[in-house]
Amino acid sequence: LDELTGSFNRRSIMRMLEEEIARADRSGAPCSIALIDLDWFKRINDAYGHPTGDEVLRTFSITMFANIRGIDRFGRYGGEEFLLVLPDMDTKNAVRALDRLRAIIADLDWSAFSPGMKATISAGVATLKPNETSDVLLARADSALYAAKAQGRNRIASA
């Protein structure tokens, strides 16, 4: 586990992604992923300090765990970027699920950490294609995440 957030660490979440890809290949069931980034996180650290930034990461993770399905897998991919693995979920439902999570995060009362503070997320969603590797799937999700950020952040994009 990631010590700070309690989510799966990168090695674990990547192993789980590989397992889900293998399962989806065998069963023919859809599998989607989302790369999620906390918007302007460096600004939060710079403006409020790293201890507050750590609390934001923890609160974000707790909120995610409270609002995903039991079969979903959530882990820290690096820094303020997280990977959500969504077994048995097609693109349309994955985008809808991520938009719901985006709204939940945006609606949290972040002012408990500092008056006027806000935190939002952007995410890139990709759904596994036949014979696709995890590297290609992640690259598509990353491209979608980049598009979400380019479109103004606090939004979901799919590839």
Protein Blocks (a to p, Z undefined) as FASTA:
>chain_A
ZZklopacfklmmmmmmmmmmmmmmnopacdddddddehklmmmmmnojklmmmmmmmmm
mmmmmmccfkbccddfbhjaccdddehiafklmmmmmmmmmmmmmmpcfklmoghiacdd
ddddddddehiafklmmmmmmmmmmmmmmnngaiacdZZ
